Amino acid sequence: MAKITKPNKKGIPPTSKDSSKNLEKIASNELVDLNFKVSPEFKKEFQIYSLQNDFKTYVSFLKTCFQYYKDNN
């Protein structure tokens, strides 16, 4: 009876040249993703408040909120 082999679903492994980039640090001035889910209502309220209070970006508003939280806890 012949042995049936399954195809490799993971693909080919990275070369050492490709994987060496895993250890590089991201520059502190670059942005990276911070992914989490919120309700549609919260998202809308966050966006409206941010715009009404002259924040240039949602990121700047989030950073301000986080800094306030750290300073007051």
Number of C-alpha atoms within 10 A of each C-alpha: 3 4 5 6 6 6 7 7 6 6 7 7 8 9 8 8 7 9 10 10 9 7 7 7 7 9 8 7 6 6 9 9 5 5 6 5 6 9 7 9 9 10 12 12 11 14 15 11 14 18 14 8 9 9 15 10 11 14 12 12 19 14 11 13 12 12 11 11 10 9 8 7 5
